[in-house]
């Protein structure tokens, strides 16, 4: 309970800081007042149409990646597992790349995220078909790796054959991940899928707790492993696919956050799910604030910063726990 209160308070503070952080030198109180203003002033438009959806997306994406990572690590009983393992993020990226390359993204504002979501749904269908109704965890991993490799290969092919250098540059910059220039259209597009993912993954607590004793013990306790795996795959795909569709690739959240918070919940997967959701939201909010503060004139991408911070942090965590990862 104390951990939940701390993480909730941290998310609230970072959310407010995200709202008042920008290149325009405006006081905190003026910024917050403009958030509720109805006069149509430039500052109220900035607060209501630019900063608010950006902060909301940071919370949504961070929570989605955090809970997905905790669920994936709990199911595979491996602290090195992460949401991108099943290949949905790579497939969503391919869908977005195709929308950019074909010009659909320029013709229709929401063509890019919709294409990414469609590709994510196709990837889910392929993963479930390859893994089969009773496939083991290893089969699921191999299916995800195959889908991810295939999607990455096609993405590279599109970049390689792109006749337009400007389209190729746009594709590369989109793949780096960012929350800049997002609107409420992106929030409403991603929210239904993420809510579905949160509900499915949040319902896995009892089954994941039972899995800590092994699959045979979990089955003896009445846990239907096939149903649990189906909910895991669909929930993770909904969360990760929607996040990738609206913000590009943002890594390391689902990998690092559960690893950091696991000691504070006694290693209990059901408690780690929601703790990781709050922790993921806080991490993405903090990173998005840092992006705007560190290099405000150079458009530092959120995905790049997450990789720069997340990779060394994860290496440090592996070094500290190297004796237990055997």
Secondary structure, 3 states (H helix, E strand, C coil): CHHHHHHHHHHHHHHHHHHHCCCCCCCHHHHHHHHCCCCCCHHHHHHHHHHHHHHHHHHHHHHHHHHHHHHHHHHHCCCCCCHHHHCHHHHHHHHHHHHHHHCHHHHCCCHHHHHHHHHHHHHHHHHHHHHCCCCCHHHHHHHHHHHHHHHHHHHHHHHHHCCCHHHHHHHHHHHCCCCCCCCHHHHHHHHHHHHHHHHHHHCCHHHHHHHCCCHHHHHHCCCCHHHHHHHHHHHHHHHHHHHHHHHCCCCCHHHHHHHHHHHHHCCCHHHHHHHHHHHHHHHHHHHHHHHHHHCCCCCCCHHHHHHHHHHHHHHHHHHHCCCCCC
